[in-house]
Amino acid sequence: MTGATQFSLSQLKAATNDFSGDNVVGSGGFSVVYKGVLRNGLDVAIKKLLISDDFPERRVHHELNVGAKLQHKNIVKLLGYCFDNKEDERLYLLVQEYMPNGSLGRVINASRLDWPSCFKIIQGIAQGLHYLHEQHVLYMDLKPANILFDSKMNPVIIDFGLSIVLDDDDDEITCDSIAGTMGYIAPEKITGAKISMKSDVFSFGVILIEIITGRRVTPSCDLPALSSIEMIRAMKGLFDPAQVKDSQVMEINKCMKLGLMCTEWDPIDRPTMAEALELLE
């Protein structure tokens, strides 16, 4: 596997104190994630994938192949992998860079940042998603829990188990099942219509508005324009409204408008991530 190291099971056991429960830093429907320390002192995240009918072996190889090709500051870096087949158990583990500052999902309503820090997070998510789309990767499950923070609080998109790599000449595809997380899924996924990069754009828009307001929106949600400093200071999102300056009101309102554009019901009416990034920059 190009760019990824093959680790032995003994190396990863040593790194995690034999996969001790004390080292668990996250879990989901298809995986358990451990913090590990390699022999060279490097902190890593070791993702143990749980094979099931809903997450078969082919998805493991897909996530490995996709992750090995991606190189961007806002995309988690795949460092290596380990496949260990025993008679009673088949182990599939991915080794990734460790993110020490938790997920956006954990801090979105618990932390209070100044607006420039929040804007940096919004831009970073947009840059990462735009890069994926440039690589013809349809992410499929963008949500706060899948956005972690590195040591400098840069947002990093993780988990490519549900992603789809489109052919160069494909703009949209038909998906047989609803992949993603309710509340962040674009309406076309639920109605069975064709999905596209614009489906990821919808999820980005939901997150953008949630960062600002603390509210998760729907396509029919009616949110007011944040036209005054008083309205902004009533928000309960990620940033500290008490620190907002009058000069930042226009920028915050611009981000709100972009979020609403991204969550339009019809994908045609949503911007591309390239267009969204241009508006942010």
C-alpha positions, 0 to 999 in steps of 0.5 A: 500500500503506497504511503502506508506502513504495514504494522504487526499486531504485536506492535499495535498491542504494545502501542495500546497496552494490549488494546486497553479500555483506558486507551479508548478515545472513541467508538462508533457503529463500525469501529473502536478507536484507541490512542497509541504510542509507537516505539518512536514516541509518536502518538497515533489513533488506532482504529479497530474496524468491526466487520458486520453485514452493514460494514463488510470487508470490502469497506475496510479495503475501500477506506484504506485505499481512499485514505492512502491517496489523500494528502491535505492538512484538513484530512486525517493522514493514514499512517499504516494498517494491520490485517491479522487473520486468526481462526476465531477472529479477523482483525482489521486496524488502521493507524492514523495521526492522533487528534488531541483536541476532540471533535467538533461535536463535543465542543460545538455547544461547550466551548466559546471561541472568538469569531476569528477562531470559529471562522478559521474552523469553518474555512478549514472544513470547507477546504478539506471538503473541497479537496475531497471533491477535487479528488472525486471523493463523495464523503457521504457522512459529514457531521461534527463527530467526524471533524476532529481538531489537531494540536493547533485547533485546525479541523480535520475530517476523518472516517472514509468508510461510507465515502464513494469515489466517483468516476471522472465523468460522473457528477451524480449517482443513485444510492440504494441505501441511506448512508449518513447521519440523520440531521445532516443528510441531504433530502435527496438521499432520503427521497431516493433521488440521485446524489452528488457532491451537492449532497455533501454541500448540504451537510456542510451548510448544516454544520456551518449554521450549527457552529454559528447558532447552536441550532441544527437546521432543516431546508425549511428552517426560517432563520433571521439575518444577523443584522445587529450585534445584539442578535449575534450576542443572543446566539448559542453556537461555538463562538463567544458572542460577548467577544464579537466586534461590530466590524465582524457582524457582516462576516458572520451574516455572510457565513449565515447566508452561505449556510442557508444557500448550502441547505437549499432543498434543490441541489441545483440551488446549492453552491459547489464547494469551490464556490462556497470557499470563494465566498469565504475567502 
